[in-house]
Amino acid sequence: MSIRPQSPRNPHKQWLIDKNIQNNRTYFILSMLSYLLQTVNPKSSFRDRFHSLLSEYENVDVRSMGFPANWKAEPLWI
């Protein structure tokens, strides 16, 4: 991706525990969207809808999008 967002310097909400995530991968971008949505709207259903979407399309290879093996255990995604 040509635009590479940076990790929050002083996150006010839960951010990623795994610090080895590359900021040019889809996982980082989706994590940033989730973080921002939780910040402006704590009742956002983005996480739940994203989990449902992946459940519906089980053939999607999230590893190829930069998702680490333990991404579902990240507090940001719980």
C-alpha positions as CSV (number, residue, x, y, z in Angstrom):
1,M,0.0,0.0,0.0
2,S,1.3,3.4,-0.8
3,I,0.0,5.1,2.3
4,R,1.6,3.6,5.5
5,P,0.0,4.8,8.7
6,Q,2.0,4.8,11.9
7,S,1.2,3.0,15.1
8,P,-0.4,5.2,17.7
9,R,2.3,6.8,19.9
10,N,0.2,7.0,23.0
11,P,-2.9,4.9,22.4
12,H,-5.9,5.7,24.5
13,K,-7.5,2.4,23.6
14,Q,-6.1,-1.1,23.3
15,W,-3.6,-1.3,20.4
16,L,-1.8,-4.4,19.0
17,I,0.4,-6.3,21.4
18,D,2.4,-7.8,18.6
19,K,4.9,-5.0,17.6
20,N,6.3,-6.9,14.6
21,I,3.3,-6.1,12.3
22,Q,4.3,-4.4,9.1
23,N,2.4,-1.2,8.4
24,N,2.1,-1.8,4.7
25,R,-0.1,-4.9,5.1
26,T,-3.9,-5.2,5.1
27,Y,-3.9,-6.5,8.7
28,F,-2.3,-3.3,9.9
29,I,-4.7,-1.1,8.0
30,L,-7.8,-3.0,9.3
31,S,-6.4,-2.9,12.8
32,M,-6.0,0.9,12.5
33,L,-9.6,1.2,11.2
34,S,-10.8,-0.9,14.1
35,Y,-8.8,1.2,16.6
36,L,-10.1,4.5,15.2
37,L,-13.7,3.2,15.0
38,Q,-13.5,2.1,18.7
39,T,-12.1,5.5,19.6
40,V,-14.9,7.6,17.9
41,N,-17.7,5.0,18.4
42,P,-17.1,2.5,21.2
43,K,-20.3,0.7,20.2
44,S,-19.1,0.1,16.6
45,S,-19.9,-3.3,15.3
46,F,-16.9,-3.4,12.9
47,R,-15.1,-6.2,14.7
48,D,-18.1,-8.4,14.9
49,R,-19.0,-7.8,11.3
50,F,-15.5,-8.5,10.2
51,H,-15.4,-11.8,12.2
52,S,-18.7,-12.8,10.6
53,L,-17.4,-11.9,7.1
54,L,-14.4,-14.1,7.6
55,S,-16.6,-16.9,8.9
56,E,-18.8,-16.7,5.9
57,Y,-15.8,-16.8,3.5
58,E,-13.5,-19.4,5.2
59,N,-11.4,-19.8,2.0
60,V,-9.9,-16.3,2.5
61,D,-6.2,-16.6,3.4
62,V,-5.7,-14.0,6.1
63,R,-2.1,-14.9,6.4
64,S,-1.5,-13.6,2.9
65,M,-2.9,-10.2,4.1
66,G,-0.4,-10.1,6.9
67,F,-2.6,-11.4,9.7
68,P,-0.4,-13.1,12.4
69,A,-1.4,-16.6,13.6
70,N,-2.7,-15.3,16.9
71,W,-4.6,-12.2,15.6
72,K,-7.9,-13.3,17.1
73,A,-6.2,-13.2,20.6
74,E,-5.3,-9.6,20.2
75,P,-7.4,-7.5,22.6
76,L,-8.1,-5.1,19.8
77,W,-10.0,-7.8,17.9
78,I,-11.8,-9.4,20.9
